[in-house]
């Protein structure tokens, strides 16, 4: 039996004057390169419909190893460092595994 895919939900609260810049930078620096990583099944930037300054990165990975390899990429650290100053609060990240 194979292990279920790994899911990640990374939440970001962005300063109101940084929303457009955050979206552009996140697409360029995170979404597109992450989708090319080995083992990436899904990598979507989603905006809260009730609060346009809140975002979630919804991810699915083939395995823990694929996710760990993604997280070890130097470009990922650079992208996160580029986005952090736009934040209104520290991001939160959850690693999840389907149970059904």
Secondary structure, DSSP 4 states (H G I P E B T S, - for coil): -PPPPEEEEEEEEB-GGGHHHHHHHHIIIIIHHHHTSTTEEEEEEEE-SS-TTEEEEEEEES-HHHHHHHHT-HHHHHHHHHHHTTBSS--EEEEEE---
